[in-house]
């Protein structure tokens, strides 16, 4: 896995061959960060990475200057890799890694985030509930963005907070924002 931009651009992190998490492809990650560059100030964003997996998106955020990152990952092996990568990149002052269930984290968190990225397993039974739970708990700041990575079989287009879909090969990003009544 390679960091594609910012301060750590080109840095390789290797989770090993037996690692089961699927990192977001370089192409999709680069495309996503091209979009984000035009929408957010990385240095000012409070970022939440749900289903952290390898932590690739969080390392990109840190590499682009984000100074407040929370990663939630349930799997012990994945969490261990995230912790070791945080140490290797020397970003422990920027990143808080939590080993735990994402849905429990959502239901207990009281913090607001400017950018939330969720990359659940594509075949997760309750993948469709992620946006609803985040909006119900009001975890997104007023001008915040929620991005859910998913496969082609998931469709969020009817969600009231859905704003757009971007497709990069087999990787789909659904964007959500708080909609204000007019």
Secondary structure, DSSP 8 states (H G I E B T S, - for coil): -B--SGGGTT-B----TT-------HHHHHHHHHHHHTT--GGG-EEEEES-TT-HHHHHHHHTT--EEEEEE--HHHHHHHHHHHHHHT-TTTEEEEES-HHHHHHH----EEEEEE---TT-TTGGGHHHHHHHTT-EEEEEEEEEEE-TT---TTSTTEEEEEEETTEEEEEE------
